[in-house]
Amino acid sequence: MRVLGLNTKGAEISTEFNAGLSTFLAMMYIVPVNAAILSQSGMPFDALVTATAVMTIISTVLNGLWSNTPVAMSVGMGLNAYFSFGMVKGMGIPWQTGLGIIFVSGILYVIISVTPLRRWMIETIPMNLKRAVSAGIGAFIAFIGMKQMGLVVHSDATLVSLGDLHDPRLQLGLFSLVLTTILVLRGVKGAFVISIAIVTLFAWLVGISPVPDRIFSMPASMAPIAFKVDLVHALSLSFVPVILTFLLTDIFDTMGTLAGIGTRAGLFGKEHSVSLQRTIEADAAATVMSGLAGVSSTTAFIESAAGVEAGGRTGLTAVFTGLLFVSTLFMLPFFKAIPDSAIYPVLVIVGMLMFSELGQIDLSDKAAMVGSFFIVLMMPLTYSITDGLMFGSIMYALAKIFLGKVAEIEKAVWIFAISGIFLFFVL
């Protein structure tokens, strides 16, 4: 216990366990939700359940032991949706190549995390654009969630339209959406898990979804997706913008989450503290392993705040959280019996929470207003985080040029804008 600093941080094992349990209950939804989202790419649901649980265990325990912080990690929401709906379905990239892209972005992340590049990337990208990216991803995944629920449907006349509100499955989804919103607004711990459980039980009772004949089973094999990385095609020049999208979004997501959790728990004494550095390194290493395991990028989970609120202050909280996720390896029958109507409203609410970053953007900066507008709007409309980021960067740079502020254009923005022009007009 001395290794994890229980004595120096004034923590007790019982408190750290309760904190780990709180975090586990708050984020265990990620196993069925991530499997449902990534299965849309063509990967088998059963293998994804196991891979998601395994990567959650590995990344969370790794972080607890390496950084000694109560931060849990798992497959990130947002990028998993982009993986399936934007990259595989939208761009026609095979999921094997997609896993190669995750692996390459992870390798770059590791390099950045242990060099001054991390600080350069964080400091040179305008905060307004970082917030716009978060809001844009929120709009993107919320749109996907609504589409999968059947709330938004295709229309030949208007492109999209309101779904059939008389459909029992959509009605169940709307009930789930309202219930989840209420729980989140009231600050109920484990809101997503509670909502999924209630809606699933209701679906079983009214016959919308079949009742499983069992809840537990032995874990499914990861063989269909593990080590299926297609590096040859992933290293194609045309995929550089996609690799950068996964890389940058993972970094922004992790830094934003750690800032929120760290402020509340007093984990990081300064921006470049050892704990912060090591947490980022653990996230980077886990992302590399994610590609090999058959899932999209890992990231720090804001649900770790539940453990912090319960008194978690050391890596033992994360270790307990990771070990508790071992139980999800044996819950495949239950996860398979959860209806989509209980799953995709969670995606909408996560999108709503990410979209709230829009309120932090300084719209008095005219260039930021232009760039943010196009980033947020283009991500859902083009079904691509990459296209939204590149197009918004181009418009931001152009706005700065037209305002006579060329010298104020950040180096990173130049890179994104030039990459976007090359992507849109040359490739």
NURO-637711 format. One record per residue (C-alpha): residue in three letters; x, y, z. Coordinates in steps of 0.1 Angstrom, whole numbers, padded with zeros to 4 digits, always signed. Layout:
ALAXYZ/...
//
This chain:
MET+0000+0000+0000/ARG+0030+0023+0004/VAL+0035+0021-0034/LEU+0001+0038-0039/GLY+0007+0064-0012/LEU-0022+0056+0011/ASN-0003+0069+0041/THR+0009+0101+0025/LYS-0026+0109+0010/GLY-0045+0101+0042/ALA-0066+0074+0024/GLU-0079+0041+0038/ILE-0084+0009+0019/SER-0122+0007+0027/THR-0127+0043+0014/GLU-0107+0035-0017/PHE-0128+0003-0023/ASN-0161+0022-0019/ALA-0148+0049-0043/GLY-0138+0022-0068/LEU-0173+0006-0065/SER-0189+0040-0071/THR-0169+0046-0103/PHE-0177+0011-0115/LEU-0214+0015-0110/ALA-0213+0049-0127/MET-0195+0036-0159/MET-0203-0001-0163/TYR-0228+0010-0190/ILE-0198+0014-0213/VAL-0195-0024-0219/PRO-0229-0030-0236/VAL-0231+0005-0251/ASN-0197+0004-0267/ALA-0203-0031-0280/ALA-0236-0020-0295/ILE-0220+0010-0312/LEU-0189-0008-0325/SER-0209-0038-0337/GLN-0224-0015-0363/SER-0190-0016-0381/GLY-0195-0053-0387/MET-0175-0066-0357/PRO-0193-0093-0336/PHE-0211-0080-0305/ASP-0200-0110-0283/ALA-0163-0104-0289/LEU-0167-0067-0285/VAL-0183-0072-0250/THR-0152-0092-0239/ALA-0128-0068-0256/THR-0144-0037-0240/ALA-0143-0053-0206/VAL-0107-0064-0210/MET-0095-0030-0222/THR-0114-0013-0193/ILE-0097-0036-0168/ILE-0062-0032-0183/SER-0063+0005-0189/THR-0078+0013-0155/VAL-0056-0009-0135/LEU-0025+0003-0155/ASN-0034+0039-0147/GLY-0040+0032-0111/LEU-0006+0015-0107/TRP+0014+0039-0130/SER+0000+0073-0121/ASN-0015+0066-0087/THR-0046+0086-0095/PRO-0083+0075-0090/VAL-0090+0079-0128/ALA-0107+0050-0146/MET-0103+0045-0183/SER-0123+0027-0210/VAL-0132+0029-0247/GLY-0142+0065-0253/MET-0177+0076-0263/GLY-0177+0097-0294/LEU-0148+0082-0312/ASN-0165+0048-0310/ALA-0194+0063-0329/TYR-0171+0079-0353/PHE-0153+0046-0359/SER-0185+0028-0368/PHE-0208+0054-0384/GLY-0183+0080-0397/MET-0153+0060-0407/VAL-0166+0024-0415/LYS-0201+0032-0428/GLY-0195+0068-0439/MET-0161+0064-0456/GLY-0163+0028-0464/ILE-0131+0019-0445/PRO-0130-0018-0434/TRP-0130-0022-0396/GLN-0096-0040-0398/THR-0081-0009-0414/GLY-0099+0012-0388/LEU-0082-0008-0360/GLY-0049-0001-0378/ILE-0057+0036-0377/ILE-0064+0034-0339/PHE-0031+0016-0334/VAL-0011+0042-0354/SER-0028+0071-0335/GLY-0019+0053-0303/ILE+0017+0051-0312/LEU+0018+0088-0321/TYR+0000+0095-0288/VAL+0027+0076-0269/ILE+0055+0096-0287/ILE+0037+0129-0280/SER+0030+0120-0243/VAL+0067+0115-0235/THR+0081+0145-0255/PRO+0076+0183-0255/LEU+0051+0178-0284/ARG+0023+0172-0259/ARG+0027+0207-0244/TRP+0031+0222-0279/MET-0001+0206-0292/ILE-0021+0215-0261/GLU-0009+0251-0260/THR-0009+0260-0297/ILE-0044+0249-0305/PRO-0069+0277-0297/MET-0091+0269-0267/ASN-0122+0280-0286/LEU-0116+0255-0313/LYS-0109+0227-0287/ARG-0143+0235-0272/ALA-0159+0236-0306/VAL-0146+0202-0314/SER-0161+0188-0282/ALA-0194+0204-0290/GLY-0193+0192-0326/ILE-0186+0157-0315/GLY-0215+0160-0291/ALA-0239+0171-0319/PHE-0225+0143-0341/ILE-0231+0114-0316/ALA-0264+0128-0305/PHE-0276+0128-0341/ILE-0264+0092-0344/GLY-0282+0083-0313/MET-0315+0099-0325/LYS-0311+0082-0358/GLN-0306+0047-0343/MET-0335+0053-0320/GLY-0357+0061-0350/LEU-0364+0096-0337/VAL-0348+0110-0368/VAL-0354+0092-0401/HIS-0344+0097-0438/SER-0366+0117-0460/ASP-0363+0121-0498/ALA-0380+0155-0496/THR-0362+0171-0467/LEU-0332+0147-0461/VAL-0343+0140-0425/SER-0376+0140-0408/LEU-0393+0131-0375/GLY-0398+0093-0370/ASP-0430+0075-0364/LEU-0440+0084-0328/HIS-0465+0056-0328/ASP-0438+0030-0331/PRO-0436+0011-0297/ARG-0398+0009-0299/LEU-0394+0046-0305/GLN-0418+0053-0276/LEU-0397+0031-0254/GLY-0366+0050-0266/LEU-0383+0084-0258/PHE-0392+0071-0223/SER-0355+0061-0219/LEU-0344+0095-0231/VAL-0366+0114-0207/LEU-0357+0091-0178/THR-0320+0094-0184/THR-0323+0132-0188/ILE-0341+0135-0154/LEU-0315+0113-0137/VAL-0286+0132-0151/LEU-0301+0166-0143/ARG-0308+0155-0107/GLY-0272+0144-0104/VAL-0281+0107-0096/LYS-0249+0086-0094/GLY-0249+0058-0120/ALA-0277+0076-0140/PHE-0269+0057-0172/VAL-0268+0023-0156/ILE-0300+0029-0137/SER-0318+0041-0168/ILE-0306+0011-0189/ALA-0317-0013-0162/ILE-0352+0002-0157/VAL-0359+0005-0195/THR-0346-0031-0201/LEU-0368-0045-0174/PHE-0398-0026-0187/ALA-0391-0039-0222/TRP-0390-0074-0209/LEU-0423-0070-0190/VAL-0443-0055-0219/GLY-0428-0080-0245/ILE-0408-0055-0266/SER-0377-0074-0260/PRO-0373-0112-0251/VAL-0364-0121-0216/PRO-0330-0139-0215/ASP-0330-0175-0203/ARG-0299-0167-0182/ILE-0279-0136-0171/PHE-0244-0150-0168/SER-0221-0171-0190/MET-0185-0177-0197/PRO-0168-0148-0216/ALA-0169-0148-0254/SER-0137-0152-0273/MET-0119-0121-0286/ALA-0104-0140-0314/PRO-0126-0127-0342/ILE-0114-0091-0336/ALA-0081-0093-0316/PHE-0049-0086-0335/LYS-0069-0081-0368/VAL-0050-0048-0373/ASP-0045-0039-0410/LEU-0014-0016-0408/VAL-0006-0017-0445/HIS-0037+0002-0456/ALA-0039+0022-0424/LEU-0006+0039-0433/SER-0020+0052-0465/LEU-0015+0089-0470/SER-0052+0095-0475/PHE-0059+0083-0439/VAL-0035+0109-0423/PRO-0064+0133-0415/VAL-0084+0104-0399/ILE-0054+0094-0378/LEU-0049+0130-0366/THR-0086+0132-0358/PHE-0085+0102-0335/LEU-0052+0114-0320/LEU-0063+0150-0313/THR-0097+0141-0301/ASP-0083+0115-0277/ILE-0058+0141-0263/PHE-0085+0168-0259/ASP-0109+0145-0243/THR-0084+0131-0218/MET-0070+0166-0209/GLY-0105+0180-0204/THR-0116+0151-0182/LEU-0085+0152-0161/ALA-0088+0189-0156/GLY-0123+0185-0143/ILE-0115+0155-0120/GLY-0082+0170-0109/THR-0097+0203-0099/ARG-0122+0186-0077/ALA-0098+0162-0061/GLY-0067+0183-0060/LEU-0048+0156-0079/PHE-0026+0177-0100/GLY-0006+0205-0083/LYS+0004+0221-0115/GLU-0003+0217-0153/HIS+0027+0195-0159/SER+0027+0175-0127/VAL+0041+0139-0126/SER+0006+0125-0119/LEU-0009+0143-0149/GLN+0020+0132-0171/ARG+0017+0096-0161/THR-0020+0095-0165/ILE-0016+0107-0201/GLU+0011+0081-0207/ALA-0012+0054-0194/ASP-0040+0066-0217/ALA-0016+0066-0247/ALA-0003+0031-0239/ALA-0039+0018-0235/THR-0049+0033-0269/VAL-0022+0013-0286/MET-0035-0019-0269/SER-0071-0010-0278/GLY-0063-0012-0315/LEU-0047-0047-0310/ALA-0077-0058-0288/GLY-0102-0048-0314/VAL-0118-0016-0300/SER-0115+0021-0306/SER-0094+0046-0285/THR-0095+0045-0248/THR-0098+0077-0227/ALA-0101+0089-0191/PHE-0138+0087-0180/ILE-0155+0117-0163/GLU-0175+0091-0143/SER-0143+0088-0122/ALA-0157+0119-0105/ALA-0181+0095-0087/GLY-0152+0078-0071/VAL-0136+0111-0062/GLU-0168+0123-0046/ALA-0168+0090-0025/GLY-0134+0099-0012/GLY-0110+0082-0037/ARG-0077+0099-0038/THR-0051+0072-0049/GLY-0046+0047-0077/LEU-0061+0020-0054/THR-0095+0034-0064/ALA-0087+0028-0101/VAL-0073-0007-0093/PHE-0105-0016-0075/THR-0126-0002-0103/GLY-0107-0022-0129/LEU-0110-0054-0109/LEU-0147-0050-0105/PHE-0151-0049-0143/VAL-0140-0085-0143/SER-0176-0093-0134/THR-0188-0078-0167/LEU-0169-0105-0186/PHE-0196-0130-0175/MET-0227-0109-0182/LEU-0230-0114-0220/PRO-0265-0129-0220/PHE-0278-0099-0200/PHE-0260-0074-0223/LYS-0274-0091-0254/ALA-0309-0088-0240/ILE-0307-0050-0236/PRO-0328-0033-0263/ASP-0314-0006-0286/SER-0341+0016-0272/ALA-0322+0016-0238/ILE-0288+0020-0254/TYR-0289+0048-0279/PRO-0307+0074-0257/VAL-0274+0073-0236/LEU-0255+0084-0267/VAL-0279+0113-0271/ILE-0274+0124-0235/VAL-0236+0120-0237/GLY-0238+0142-0268/MET-0258+0168-0249/LEU-0233+0169-0221/MET-0204+0174-0246/PHE-0224+0200-0265/SER-0225+0222-0234/GLU-0189+0232-0242/LEU-0204+0255-0267/GLY-0213+0279-0239/GLN-0176+0283-0230/ILE-0166+0296-0265/ASP-0157+0333-0267/LEU-0179+0344-0295/SER-0166+0380-0293/ASP-0136+0366-0312/LYS-0150+0368-0348/ALA-0126+0342-0362/ALA-0134+0318-0334/MET-0171+0323-0340/VAL-0167+0315-0377/GLY-0145+0285-0371/SER-0166+0271-0343/PHE-0198+0274-0362/PHE-0185+0254-0391/ILE-0168+0228-0369/VAL-0200+0222-0349/LEU-0224+0222-0379/MET-0202+0202-0403/MET-0195+0173-0381/PRO-0231+0160-0379/LEU-0240+0172-0414/THR-0210+0155-0431/TYR-0211+0125-0407/SER-0174+0131-0401/ILE-0154+0146-0373/THR-0124+0148-0397/ASP-0143+0169-0423/GLY-0158+0192-0396/LEU-0124+0198-0380/MET-0107+0205-0413/PHE-0134+0227-0427/GLY-0137+0247-0395/SER-0100+0252-0394/ILE-0100+0265-0430/MET-0128+0290-0422/TYR-0110+0301-0390/ALA-0078+0308-0409/LEU-0096+0326-0437/ALA-0115+0348-0411/LYS-0081+0357-0395/ILE-0067+0366-0429/PHE-0097+0387-0439/LEU-0095+0405-0405/GLY-0059+0413-0411/LYS-0047+0391-0383/VAL-0025+0366-0402/ALA+0002+0367-0375/GLU-0024+0354-0349/ILE-0031+0322-0368/GLU-0017+0294-0346/LYS+0007+0269-0362/ALA-0016+0240-0354/VAL-0044+0257-0373/TRP-0022+0262-0403/ILE-0015+0225-0402/PHE-0052+0216-0400/ALA-0062+0241-0427/ILE-0036+0231-0452/SER-0043+0194-0445/GLY-0080+0201-0451/ILE-0074+0219-0484/PHE-0052+0189-0495/LEU-0078+0164-0483/PHE-0108+0182-0500/PHE-0092+0194-0533/VAL-0062+0172-0540/LEU-0069+0136-0529/
//
